[in-house]
Amino acid sequence: MDTGLIIAIVIAAIVLIALVAFLIPRARRVREERQLERRRGAVVDRHREVAEERQSRAELAERHAARERAEADLHEARARVHERGLADDELRDADDPDEVVGRRETFVDRDQPERTEGAEATERDEATRER
């Protein structure tokens, strides 16, 4: 064979080896980058799911706390009414002080005219929807 042909084959082989040596690590980095991007997306999605769950639990807790505050305010108002002696009729009807405190009826409820059972059910449904 010709010396020039052998040198050309050797140079071509060296160039091929250099290309392969250069391209394999680059392809590996690209593949790892794609895997990392997929993992990153999965973690982001999971964090957002957890955040939404906790947000809804926090909102529920806030609603519960608001209701508790409202009931505390109601008891405080009822305490002031009893303190002034404006609800002594309740005390005459009850044997136990806890019975008076545990009533869910407000003074406004007592002053309203009797409602039908259907109207009460509608009001309960509306109250449930508001929560």
Stockholm file with secondary structure:
# STOCKHOLM 1.0

chainA/1-131         MDTGLIIAIVIAAIVLIALVAFLIPRARRVREERQLERRRGAVVDRHREVAEERQSRAELAERHAARERAEADLHEARARVHERGLADDELRDADDPDEVVGRRETFVDRDQPERTEGAEATERDEATRER
#=GR chainA/1-131 SS CCHHHHHHHHHHHHHHHHHHHHHHHHHHHHHHHHHHHHHHHHHHHHHHHHHHHHHHHHHHHHHHHHHHHHHHHHHHHHHHHHHTTTTHHHHHHCSSHHHHHHCCCCHHHHHSCCCCHHHHHHHHHHHHHHC
#=GC SS_cons         CCHHHHHHHHHHHHHHHHHHHHHHHHHHHHHHHHHHHHHHHHHHHHHHHHHHHHHHHHHHHHHHHHHHHHHHHHHHHHHHHHHTTTTHHHHHHCSSHHHHHHCCCCHHHHHSCCCCHHHHHHHHHHHHHHC
//
